[in-house]
Amino acid sequence: MPRLTTPKEATGADEKPGSDAGPVNYETWETVCLSRLFSALGDPTRLTILRVLESNGEMCVTDLASAVRLTLSAVSHQLRLLRDRELIRARRKGRTVFYSISDQHIAMLLDIGFEHAQEDCPERRSRA
């Protein structure tokens, strides 16, 4: 994985005076995980799927596809990515797989994000 750097790091501005420790390393597993999380949340289709799951709880692919008005294939593709990023979990019952939000942290991120978007969305202002 490529090393993450910041402009301060490139110039050495993060070095502590009198320290031989060098620049601060911002590449931590938390940073990488957070980056992957926000990357997954950066797609309107995935956000819609997550919001539907948050509102309705556990759902199978067929019901989810109907709720978001997408094909089964399109929803399955997005669910695979969301599952890989651990934003959702799957539970199998017989031949049916049910999906749900992985934990309350994801639900809280969605709630806070949508609350912020309602307050201060530049796209919303430009359409008004």
Summary of the structure (lengths in Angstrom):
residues: 128
radius of gyration: 19.5
end to end distance: 42.9
largest distance: 64.1
contacts: 297
relative contact order: 0.10
helix: 58%
strand: 11%
